[in-house]
Amino acid sequence: MRIPATCVTDAPLYAGLIGPGGLLASTTLPLSKGAMVVEVVARPIDLPYGAFARLVRDRIDPMWGAQDADPEGYWVFADEVERLGQPTEIEDLISSAFKPDSASHRVARAIYDEPQHGTCGRPLGRTLDTLAELAGSDPDFDDFYADDEDGDGDGETDGSAPVNDVAAIADAVKQTPSAPSSEPTNVTPIPPTQPPAAPAQPQSAPPQAIPKGNTLMQFTIDKGPFLSALKRVVALAAKKSAIPILECVLLDVSDTVLALSASDMAVDVRVTMPISIGAQPGRLAVPGAALATAIDALPDGAQITLEAVGATADGVRLRILCGKTRFHLPTRYAEDFPVFAPADGAEMTIPASALKQAIDRVVGTMCTDDTKPNLMGMAVHALPEGVRVVTSNVKALSRADLNVSTGAENFVALFGNRDGFPGVLIPSASVAALRRLLDVVGDEIEARLVIGQRRATFDLFPFSFGTTLSAVAFAPYERVISHALGIANKRMTIPRGDFLASIRRVRSMADDKDRALALTITAEGVRVETAERGSADAVDVLETDTGFTFGSASIGFSSKYLVPAVEALNASSLSCEMGSPDAPTFWRAAQEEDINAAEHLIVVMPYRLSKAEG
């Protein structure tokens, strides 16, 4: 028996089967009830998509992890089920049928384990359809199982063995008196078990039914734009995954539009593009890397035809036609591809150029250390005066205002008064993927953002990008800034270009490019030198009016953090506030007098110099 994807109450069981590294191999767990012992085997291919997948995706988003049952996952599961198109019926099934000790639980397991076309089992969609047939066609379905006094799920009280065969269960249900009801139109009835038929005379085989989710799609498109869009989508698909469908790209064809989709469960992307008139609508899931390799191998400027062929019970293949070249690729069920609901939250519109600029200003200090989950990403902060993005890697912090066209008040209203950090944290990997898409779409479009409690979506025509948000709050950075500002009593002003060239020259001579730099600041200029004596040393003196009125001061910085900070500040002249040699320093454009209101602020922690170095 395999673990079904249909029971909300299976979440603790999944959590017990997996460890910190995720479920990478088959795991057997004996379950006992009275004298009956059942061996439950879980394999990566059996894992459902949606809520329970979060329990095993710690390699993608460590914030969800695999150490507990994740109560919030139940809400996500409900969202996933609603998107199957039967919200009312499924809600009834979740609330009444799927109890861990009920006979309907056994029905769900038996249906899910019923072999079909030689595959390893039925996915979630087909299981729910069959349960809907059993529950929906007979109003006395629950009453039948309510008569089961011995608790074995067979509807009898004589202690006989439980029924585990789907057809037998269906027959038992049909024998129970029921009120007339119309047959559901969205499900496939379970065929009754038939005795073996006598040998018949040979006759032509009837045409095989097309598997659910695979359709005979066909379309023609130019290689250039198709390959460009395909590569962008494939970049987000998993290269190697315990869930094979995540290695696929979903092709969704309508009469004149092709949509390409990919996901690794943490982020998802979709791009639409026009195709030639006369296409045959349909959907297929195709291995993304293999499809991109095949298209890339075809002549430049060629027109390509893609069509589904060989629709049998075992599936279909994708045929790629270009001149006299023919490729064939395997496919997977399109219905198994993960589906994500639109984010439900605050909607904003932002110029793509402004969003790109904000990310570029803070990405240099974004944390990528898995041991610091509350810093691992870009925080979107709701303030009374607007929206701000923040990143920090402990040694440095960047803060930049986000120039929102419309809807900033929606975000502030939703998150401004919440407990803890007033905003959300977008994971580092999602920020990097979003930044790459912004380069593709250009600076002229308006980006539409919808940010909810657990998910955010970005409409960047023709791309749609979605990401799961981190489940932890960003660190309380404002308290750090407020405390450090209280002791920052010295200020210098310096030309950005000359200063950046000076620290780059000194760093270039260091054996270690992360080597510390020692700055000696006076009113007449800044002396930059390597802080640690090695096989190669460097000294550079920048003569300029710094406006420093505190005599001479020495302070050290790691070049790993100082150089990116100066590079990110786009101003002709920079201002730096500092206090003691070990207190945080504040860097910003010189024309911004108020640090608290600065449009772009970078905080850099100094490097402690020894007495000899100082």
C-alpha positions as CSV (number, residue, x, y, z in Angstrom):
1,M,0.0,0.0,0.0
2,R,1.3,3.5,-0.9
3,I,0.6,6.6,1.1
4,P,-2.3,8.4,-0.5
5,A,-2.2,12.1,-1.3
6,T,-5.9,12.6,-0.4
7,C,-5.8,12.7,3.4
8,V,-5.0,15.9,5.3
9,T,-4.3,13.8,8.4
10,D,-1.4,12.1,6.7
11,A,0.8,15.2,7.3
12,P,2.2,13.9,10.6
13,L,2.9,10.6,9.0
14,Y,5.0,12.3,6.2
15,A,6.8,14.3,8.9
16,G,7.7,11.0,10.7
17,L,9.0,9.4,7.5
18,I,11.5,12.1,6.6
19,G,14.6,13.6,8.1
20,P,16.6,16.8,7.7
21,G,17.8,15.8,4.3
22,G,14.4,15.1,2.9
23,L,12.9,11.8,1.6
24,L,15.4,10.6,-1.0
25,A,14.8,6.9,-1.0
26,S,12.0,4.4,-0.2
27,T,11.0,4.2,3.4
28,T,8.9,1.4,5.0
29,L,6.8,2.0,8.1
30,P,4.8,-0.7,9.8
31,L,1.4,0.6,11.0
32,S,-0.7,-1.5,13.4
33,K,-4.3,-1.5,14.4
34,G,-5.3,-4.3,16.7
35,A,-4.1,-7.5,15.2
36,M,-3.7,-6.0,11.7
37,V,-0.3,-4.8,10.6
38,V,0.1,-2.9,7.3
39,E,3.4,-2.1,5.7
40,V,3.3,1.5,4.3
41,V,6.0,2.3,1.7
42,A,6.7,5.9,0.8
43,R,8.8,6.8,-2.2
44,P,9.7,10.2,-3.7
45,I,7.5,9.7,-6.7
46,D,4.5,9.1,-4.4
47,L,4.8,12.5,-2.7
48,P,1.8,14.8,-3.5
49,Y,2.2,18.3,-4.8
50,G,1.0,21.3,-2.7
51,A,1.0,21.4,1.1
52,F,2.7,18.1,1.8
53,A,5.5,18.8,-0.7
54,R,6.5,21.6,1.6
55,L,7.4,19.0,4.2
56,V,10.2,17.6,2.0
57,R,11.5,20.6,0.2
58,D,13.9,21.8,2.8
59,R,16.6,21.8,0.1
60,I,14.6,24.5,-1.7
61,D,13.4,26.6,1.2
62,P,14.9,25.7,4.6
63,M,12.3,27.9,6.3
64,W,9.6,25.2,5.8
65,G,12.0,22.3,6.7
66,A,11.0,18.7,7.5
67,Q,11.1,18.6,11.3
68,D,7.4,19.0,12.1
69,A,3.9,18.7,10.5
70,D,3.7,22.4,9.6
71,P,0.1,23.4,10.6
72,E,0.1,26.2,8.1
73,G,0.5,23.5,5.4
74,Y,-3.1,22.5,6.0
75,W,-4.2,25.9,4.8
76,V,-2.0,25.7,1.7
77,F,-3.4,22.2,1.1
78,A,-7.0,23.6,1.1
79,D,-5.9,26.3,-1.4
80,E,-4.4,23.7,-3.7
81,V,-7.6,21.5,-3.5
82,E,-9.8,24.5,-4.3
83,R,-7.9,25.0,-7.5
84,L,-9.1,21.6,-8.8
85,G,-12.4,23.3,-9.6
86,Q,-14.7,21.5,-7.1
87,P,-14.3,23.7,-4.0
88,T,-17.6,22.8,-2.3
89,E,-17.5,19.1,-2.9
90,I,-13.9,18.8,-1.8
91,E,-14.5,20.8,1.3
92,D,-17.2,18.3,2.2
93,L,-14.8,15.4,1.6
94,I,-12.0,17.0,3.7
95,S,-14.3,17.7,6.6
96,S,-16.3,14.4,6.6
97,A,-14.6,11.6,4.7
98,F,-10.9,11.8,5.5
99,K,-10.7,10.7,9.1
100,P,-7.7,8.5,10.0
101,D,-9.8,5.6,11.3
102,S,-12.8,5.8,9.0
103,A,-13.7,3.4,6.3
104,S,-13.8,6.3,3.8
105,H,-10.1,6.7,4.6
106,R,-9.6,3.1,3.5
107,V,-11.6,3.8,0.3
108,A,-9.3,6.7,-0.4
109,R,-6.3,4.4,0.0
110,A,-7.7,1.7,-2.1
111,I,-8.6,4.0,-4.9
112,Y,-5.2,5.7,-4.8
113,D,-3.5,2.2,-4.9
114,E,-5.6,0.9,-7.8
115,P,-3.2,0.3,-10.7
116,Q,-4.0,2.1,-13.9
117,H,-2.3,1.5,-17.2
118,G,0.7,-0.1,-15.5
119,T,1.6,3.1,-13.7
120,C,2.4,3.1,-10.0
121,G,-0.9,4.6,-8.9
122,R,-3.5,7.4,-9.3
123,P,-2.5,11.0,-8.7
124,L,-4.6,13.3,-6.5
125,G,-7.0,14.5,-9.2
126,R,-8.2,11.1,-10.2
127,T,-8.5,9.9,-6.6
128,L,-10.7,12.9,-5.7
129,D,-12.8,12.3,-8.9
130,T,-13.5,8.7,-7.9
131,L,-14.3,9.6,-4.3
132,A,-16.7,12.2,-5.5
133,E,-18.5,9.5,-7.5
134,L,-18.8,7.3,-4.4
135,A,-19.9,10.1,-2.1
136,G,-21.9,12.2,-4.6
137,S,-23.9,9.4,-6.3
138,D,-25.2,7.9,-3.1
139,P,-26.5,10.2,-0.3
140,D,-26.4,7.3,2.1
141,F,-22.6,6.8,1.6
142,D,-21.8,8.1,5.1
143,D,-24.7,6.2,6.7
144,F,-23.4,3.0,5.2
145,Y,-20.1,3.4,7.0
146,A,-21.8,4.8,10.2
147,D,-23.3,1.3,10.6
148,D,-19.8,-0.2,11.0
149,E,-19.8,-1.0,14.7
150,D,-16.6,-3.1,14.7
151,G,-14.6,-0.3,13.2
152,D,-13.1,-2.3,10.4
153,G,-14.6,-0.2,7.6
154,D,-16.6,-3.0,5.8
155,G,-20.0,-1.8,6.9
156,E,-20.6,-5.0,8.8
157,T,-20.4,-5.9,12.5
158,D,-19.3,-9.6,12.3
159,G,-15.5,-8.8,12.4
160,S,-14.9,-10.0,8.8
161,A,-11.7,-8.9,7.1
162,P,-11.8,-5.3,5.6
163,V,-12.4,-4.8,2.0
164,N,-9.5,-3.2,0.2
165,D,-10.5,-3.7,-3.5
166,V,-12.0,-0.7,-5.2
167,A,-14.5,-2.6,-7.3
168,A,-15.7,-4.5,-4.2
169,I,-16.2,-1.3,-2.3
170,A,-18.1,0.2,-5.1
171,D,-20.4,-2.8,-5.4
172,A,-21.0,-2.7,-1.6
173,V,-22.0,0.9,-1.8
174,K,-24.3,0.3,-4.8
175,Q,-26.1,-2.4,-2.9
176,T,-27.0,0.1,-0.1
177,P,-30.5,1.7,-0.5
178,S,-30.1,5.3,-1.8
179,A,-32.2,8.2,-2.9
180,P,-32.3,9.0,-6.7
181,S,-29.7,11.5,-7.6
182,S,-28.2,12.9,-10.8
183,E,-24.9,11.5,-12.0
184,P,-22.0,14.0,-11.6
185,T,-20.6,15.2,-14.8
186,N,-17.0,15.8,-13.7
187,V,-16.1,12.3,-12.6
188,T,-15.4,8.9,-14.1
189,P,-17.5,6.0,-12.6
190,I,-15.6,3.0,-11.2
191,P,-16.1,0.0,-13.5
192,P,-17.4,-3.2,-11.7
193,T,-15.3,-6.3,-11.5
194,Q,-16.2,-8.7,-14.4
195,P,-15.4,-12.4,-14.5
196,P,-12.9,-13.4,-17.2
197,A,-14.6,-13.6,-20.6
198,A,-14.4,-16.6,-22.9
199,P,-11.8,-16.4,-25.7
200,A,-13.2,-14.4,-28.5
201,Q,-12.5,-14.4,-32.2
202,P,-9.7,-12.0,-33.2
203,Q,-10.9,-8.6,-34.1
204,S,-9.5,-5.1,-34.7
205,A,-8.6,-3.4,-31.4
206,P,-10.7,-0.4,-30.5
207,P,-8.9,2.9,-30.4
208,Q,-7.1,3.6,-27.1
209,A,-8.4,6.4,-24.9
210,I,-6.2,9.4,-24.5
211,P,-4.9,9.6,-20.9
212,K,-6.4,12.3,-18.8
213,G,-4.3,15.5,-19.0
214,N,-2.6,14.6,-22.3
215,T,-4.2,16.0,-25.5
216,L,-3.3,16.0,-29.2
217,M,-1.9,19.6,-29.3
218,Q,-0.2,21.0,-32.3
219,F,1.3,24.4,-33.1
220,T,3.9,26.1,-35.4
221,I,6.3,28.8,-34.2
222,D,9.6,30.5,-35.1
223,K,12.7,29.1,-33.5
224,G,14.2,32.4,-32.3
225,P,11.5,33.7,-29.9
226,F,10.5,30.2,-28.8
227,L,14.0,29.2,-27.8
228,S,14.6,32.5,-26.0
229,A,11.4,32.1,-23.9
230,L,12.1,28.4,-23.4
231,K,15.6,29.0,-22.0
232,R,14.2,31.6,-19.5
233,V,11.6,29.1,-18.3
234,V,13.9,26.1,-18.2
235,A,16.4,28.0,-16.1
236,L,13.8,27.7,-13.2
237,A,12.9,24.1,-13.7
238,A,14.7,21.6,-11.5
239,K,17.6,19.8,-13.2
240,K,17.4,16.7,-11.0
241,S,14.5,16.2,-8.7
242,A,12.9,13.4,-6.7
243,I,9.6,14.7,-8.2
244,P,10.1,14.1,-12.0
245,I,7.3,16.5,-13.0
246,L,9.4,19.4,-11.7
247,E,12.0,18.7,-14.4
248,C,9.3,19.4,-17.0
249,V,8.1,22.5,-18.8
250,L,4.3,22.7,-19.3
251,L,3.2,23.5,-22.9
252,D,-0.3,25.0,-22.8
253,V,-1.7,25.8,-26.3
254,S,-4.8,27.7,-27.2
255,D,-5.9,28.8,-30.6
256,T,-3.4,31.7,-31.0
257,V,-1.3,31.7,-27.8
258,L,1.3,29.4,-26.3
259,A,2.1,29.5,-22.6
260,L,5.3,27.9,-21.1
261,S,5.4,27.2,-17.4
262,A,8.0,25.8,-15.0
263,S,8.4,25.5,-11.3
264,D,10.7,24.1,-8.6
265,M,8.0,24.5,-5.9
266,A,9.8,27.5,-4.4
267,V,9.3,29.8,-7.5
268,D,7.3,29.5,-10.7
269,V,7.4,31.3,-14.0
270,R,5.0,31.5,-16.9
271,V,5.5,33.2,-20.3
272,T,3.0,33.7,-23.1
273,M,3.7,34.2,-26.8
274,P,1.7,34.3,-30.0
275,I,1.6,31.3,-32.4
276,S,0.4,30.7,-35.9
277,I,-3.4,30.6,-36.5
278,G,-4.7,27.0,-36.8
279,A,-3.0,25.5,-33.8
280,Q,-4.7,22.6,-32.0
281,P,-5.3,23.4,-28.4
282,G,-3.9,21.1,-25.8
283,R,-1.5,20.6,-22.8
284,L,1.7,18.6,-22.4
285,A,4.5,18.4,-19.8
286,V,7.9,17.8,-21.5
287,P,11.3,17.4,-19.9
288,G,12.6,21.0,-20.1
289,A,16.3,20.4,-20.6
290,A,15.7,17.9,-23.4
291,L,13.3,20.2,-25.2
292,A,15.7,23.2,-25.0
293,T,18.5,21.0,-26.4
294,A,16.4,19.8,-29.3
295,I,15.2,23.3,-30.3
296,D,18.7,24.7,-30.0
297,A,20.0,22.1,-32.4
298,L,17.7,23.2,-35.2
299,P,18.7,25.8,-37.9
300,D,18.4,29.4,-36.9
301,G,15.4,31.3,-38.4
302,A,13.5,28.0,-39.0
303,Q,9.9,27.4,-38.4
304,I,9.2,24.5,-36.0
305,T,6.1,22.4,-35.6
306,L,5.5,20.6,-32.3
307,E,2.7,18.1,-32.0
308,A,1.6,15.3,-29.7
309,V,1.5,11.9,-31.4
310,G,0.9,8.3,-30.3
311,A,-1.9,9.0,-27.9
312,T,-2.3,5.6,-26.2
313,A,-3.0,4.4,-22.7
314,D,0.7,4.6,-22.0
315,G,0.9,8.3,-22.8
316,V,1.9,10.5,-25.8
317,R,5.1,11.6,-27.3
318,L,6.1,15.1,-28.5
319,R,7.2,15.2,-32.1
320,I,9.3,18.2,-33.3
321,L,9.3,18.8,-37.0
322,C,11.7,21.1,-38.9
323,G,12.3,20.5,-42.5
324,K,13.5,16.9,-42.8
325,T,14.5,16.7,-39.1
326,R,12.3,14.7,-36.7
327,F,12.7,14.6,-32.9
328,H,10.6,12.7,-30.4
329,L,10.5,13.3,-26.7
330,P,8.7,11.6,-23.9
331,T,6.0,13.5,-21.9
332,R,4.4,13.4,-18.5
333,Y,0.8,14.0,-17.3
334,A,0.0,17.7,-17.6
335,E,-2.4,17.4,-14.7
336,D,0.4,16.4,-12.4
337,F,2.1,19.8,-13.0
338,P,1.9,21.9,-9.8
339,V,-0.7,24.7,-9.9
340,F,-0.4,27.9,-7.9
341,A,-3.2,30.2,-7.0
342,P,-2.8,33.9,-7.5
343,A,-1.5,35.7,-4.5
344,D,-4.3,37.2,-2.3
345,G,-3.0,40.4,-0.7
346,A,-1.9,43.9,-1.4
347,E,-1.6,45.0,-5.1
348,M,0.9,47.6,-6.3
349,T,2.2,48.8,-9.6
350,I,5.9,49.7,-9.9
351,P,8.0,50.7,-13.0
352,A,10.2,47.8,-13.9
353,S,13.2,50.2,-13.9
354,A,12.4,51.3,-10.3
355,L,12.1,47.7,-9.1
356,K,15.4,46.8,-10.8
357,Q,17.1,49.8,-9.3
358,A,15.9,48.9,-5.8
359,I,17.1,45.3,-6.1
360,D,20.5,46.4,-7.4
361,R,20.9,48.8,-4.5
362,V,20.5,46.1,-1.9
363,V,21.5,42.8,-3.5
364,G,25.2,43.3,-2.6
365,T,24.5,42.8,1.1
366,M,21.9,40.0,0.8
367,C,22.6,37.0,3.0
368,T,23.0,33.6,1.5
369,D,23.9,31.8,4.7
370,D,21.4,29.0,5.5
371,T,22.1,29.3,9.2
372,K,20.6,32.8,9.3
373,P,17.1,32.2,7.9
374,N,15.8,35.6,9.2
375,L,18.3,37.4,7.0
376,M,18.3,35.1,3.9
377,G,16.5,37.2,1.4
378,M,15.2,40.7,0.6
379,A,12.7,42.2,3.1
380,V,9.9,44.4,1.8
381,H,9.1,46.8,4.7
382,A,5.8,48.7,5.1
383,L,6.3,52.2,6.5
384,P,3.9,55.0,7.0
385,E,5.7,57.0,4.4
386,G,5.9,54.2,1.8
387,V,7.6,50.9,1.0
388,R,11.3,50.1,1.5
389,V,13.5,47.1,0.6
390,V,16.2,45.9,3.0
391,T,19.0,43.2,3.0
392,S,21.7,42.4,5.5
393,N,24.5,39.8,5.9
394,V,25.4,40.9,9.5
395,K,28.5,42.7,8.4
396,A,26.7,45.1,6.2
397,L,23.1,46.3,5.6
398,S,21.5,48.1,2.7
399,R,18.2,50.0,2.7
400,A,16.5,51.6,-0.3
401,D,13.1,53.2,-0.9
402,L,10.9,51.5,-3.5
403,N,9.3,54.0,-5.8
404,V,5.7,52.7,-6.1
405,S,3.4,54.1,-8.8
406,T,0.1,53.0,-7.2
407,G,-1.0,50.8,-4.3
408,A,1.7,51.6,-1.7
409,E,-1.1,52.4,0.8
410,N,-2.6,48.9,0.2
411,F,0.7,47.2,1.3
412,V,1.1,49.6,4.3
413,A,-2.5,48.9,5.4
414,L,-2.1,45.1,5.2
415,F,1.3,44.8,6.9
416,G,2.0,48.0,8.7
417,N,0.2,47.1,11.9
418,R,1.0,43.4,12.1
419,D,2.9,41.9,15.0
420,G,6.6,41.5,14.5
421,F,8.3,42.8,11.4
422,P,5.8,44.9,9.3
423,G,6.5,43.3,5.9
424,V,7.5,40.1,4.1
425,L,10.8,38.3,3.3
426,I,11.4,37.2,-0.3
427,P,14.0,34.3,-0.4
428,S,17.4,35.0,-1.9
429,A,17.0,32.5,-4.8
430,S,13.7,34.2,-5.7
431,V,15.2,37.6,-5.7
432,A,18.0,36.4,-8.1
433,A,15.5,34.8,-10.5
434,L,13.3,38.0,-10.5
435,R,16.3,40.2,-11.2
436,R,17.2,38.1,-14.3
437,L,13.6,38.4,-15.6
438,L,13.7,42.2,-15.2
439,D,16.7,42.3,-17.6
440,V,14.6,40.4,-20.2
441,V,11.4,42.5,-20.0
442,G,13.2,45.9,-20.2
443,D,12.6,49.2,-18.3
444,E,9.5,50.5,-20.1
445,I,6.8,48.2,-18.6
446,E,4.9,48.6,-15.4
447,A,5.3,45.7,-13.0
448,R,2.2,44.6,-11.1
449,L,2.9,43.1,-7.7
450,V,0.5,41.2,-5.4
451,I,2.0,40.4,-2.0
452,G,0.1,38.2,0.4
453,Q,1.0,36.5,3.7
454,R,2.6,33.4,2.1
455,R,3.0,34.1,-1.6
456,A,3.9,37.0,-3.9
457,T,3.4,37.3,-7.7
458,F,4.9,39.7,-10.2
459,D,3.3,40.3,-13.6
460,L,6.1,41.4,-16.0
461,F,4.5,41.1,-19.4
462,P,4.9,38.6,-21.1
463,F,6.2,36.9,-17.9
464,S,4.4,36.0,-14.7
465,F,6.6,35.2,-11.7
466,G,5.5,33.8,-8.4
467,T,7.4,32.9,-5.2
468,T,6.7,31.5,-1.8
469,L,7.6,33.9,0.9
470,S,9.8,32.9,3.9
471,A,7.9,31.8,6.9
472,V,10.1,33.8,9.4
473,A,10.2,37.6,10.0
474,F,13.2,39.8,9.0
475,A,15.5,40.9,11.8
476,P,14.6,44.1,13.6
477,Y,17.2,46.2,11.8
478,E,15.8,49.6,12.7
479,R,16.8,49.2,16.3
480,V,20.4,48.5,15.3
481,I,20.4,51.7,13.1
482,S,18.8,53.8,15.8
483,H,21.3,52.7,18.5
484,A,24.4,53.1,16.2
485,L,23.3,56.6,15.1
486,G,23.4,57.7,18.7
487,I,27.1,57.3,18.9
488,A,28.0,58.4,15.3
489,N,29.5,61.9,15.9
490,K,32.0,62.2,13.1
491,R,31.5,62.8,9.4
492,M,33.6,62.9,6.3
493,T,32.6,63.7,2.7
494,I,34.6,62.2,-0.2
495,P,34.3,62.0,-4.0
496,R,32.9,58.5,-4.8
497,G,34.8,57.9,-8.1
498,D,38.2,58.8,-6.7
499,F,37.7,56.9,-3.4
500,L,36.4,53.8,-5.3
501,A,39.4,53.8,-7.5
502,S,41.8,54.1,-4.5
503,I,40.4,51.2,-2.5
504,R,40.3,49.0,-5.7
505,R,44.0,49.7,-6.4
506,V,45.0,48.7,-2.9
507,R,42.8,45.6,-2.9
508,S,44.3,44.5,-6.2
509,M,47.7,44.1,-4.6
510,A,46.4,42.0,-1.7
511,D,47.0,38.3,-1.6
512,D,43.5,37.8,-0.3
513,K,40.8,39.9,-2.1
514,D,38.7,39.9,1.1
515,R,41.7,41.4,2.9
516,A,41.1,44.3,5.3
517,L,41.9,47.9,4.4
518,A,43.1,50.5,6.9
519,L,41.8,54.1,6.4
520,T,43.5,57.1,8.0
521,I,41.2,60.1,7.7
522,T,42.2,63.7,8.0
523,A,40.8,67.0,6.8
524,E,43.2,67.0,3.8
525,G,42.4,63.5,2.5
526,V,42.3,59.7,3.1
527,R,45.2,57.3,3.3
528,V,44.3,53.8,2.2
529,E,46.6,50.8,2.8
530,T,46.5,47.1,3.4
531,A,45.8,46.4,7.1
532,E,47.7,43.2,7.3
533,R,51.3,42.9,6.2
534,G,51.9,40.2,3.7
535,S,54.1,39.3,0.7
536,A,52.6,42.4,-1.1
537,D,51.6,45.7,0.5
538,A,49.9,48.7,-1.0
539,V,49.3,52.3,0.0
540,D,47.3,55.0,-1.8
541,V,46.7,58.6,-0.7
542,L,43.6,60.4,-1.8
543,E,44.1,64.2,-1.4
544,T,40.7,65.9,-1.1
545,D,38.8,68.1,1.3
546,T,36.9,65.7,3.5
547,G,35.4,68.2,5.9
548,F,36.7,66.0,8.7
549,T,37.1,68.3,11.8
550,F,38.3,65.7,14.3
551,G,42.0,65.7,13.7
552,S,43.1,62.2,12.5
553,A,41.2,59.0,12.8
554,S,42.0,55.4,11.8
555,I,39.4,52.8,11.0
556,G,39.5,49.4,9.2
557,F,37.1,47.7,6.8
558,S,37.0,44.4,5.1
559,S,37.3,45.0,1.3
560,K,34.7,42.3,0.8
561,Y,32.1,44.7,2.3
562,L,33.4,48.2,1.7
563,V,34.0,47.9,-2.1
564,P,30.5,46.6,-2.9
565,A,29.0,49.3,-0.7
566,V,30.7,52.1,-2.5
567,E,29.9,50.6,-5.9
568,A,26.2,50.4,-5.0
569,L,25.9,54.0,-4.0
570,N,25.2,56.0,-7.2
571,A,26.3,59.5,-6.3
572,S,29.1,61.8,-7.3
573,S,30.0,62.5,-3.6
574,L,29.5,60.3,-0.6
575,S,29.1,61.0,3.1
576,C,30.1,58.7,5.9
577,E,29.1,59.0,9.6
578,M,31.2,57.1,12.1
579,G,31.7,56.9,15.8
580,S,34.3,54.7,17.6
581,P,36.6,52.4,15.5
582,D,34.3,49.4,16.2
583,A,30.9,51.1,15.8
584,P,28.8,50.8,12.6
585,T,29.5,53.4,9.8
586,F,26.7,55.0,7.7
587,W,27.3,55.6,3.9
588,R,25.0,57.6,1.7
589,A,24.8,60.3,-1.0
590,A,26.3,63.5,0.4
591,Q,23.3,65.6,-0.6
592,E,21.0,63.6,1.7
593,E,21.4,65.3,5.1
594,D,18.9,63.2,7.1
595,I,20.1,59.6,7.5
596,N,16.6,58.4,8.6
597,A,15.1,59.8,5.4
598,A,17.9,58.8,3.0
599,E,16.6,57.2,-0.1
600,H,19.6,54.8,-0.1
601,L,21.6,54.0,3.0
602,I,24.3,51.4,3.5
603,V,25.6,50.4,7.0
604,V,29.1,48.8,7.1
605,M,30.6,47.2,10.2
606,P,34.3,48.2,10.6
607,Y,37.2,45.8,10.9
608,R,39.0,45.9,14.2
609,L,42.6,47.0,13.7
610,S,45.4,45.9,15.9
611,K,47.6,48.5,17.6
612,A,50.4,47.9,15.1
613,E,48.1,48.3,12.2
614,G,46.4,51.3,13.7
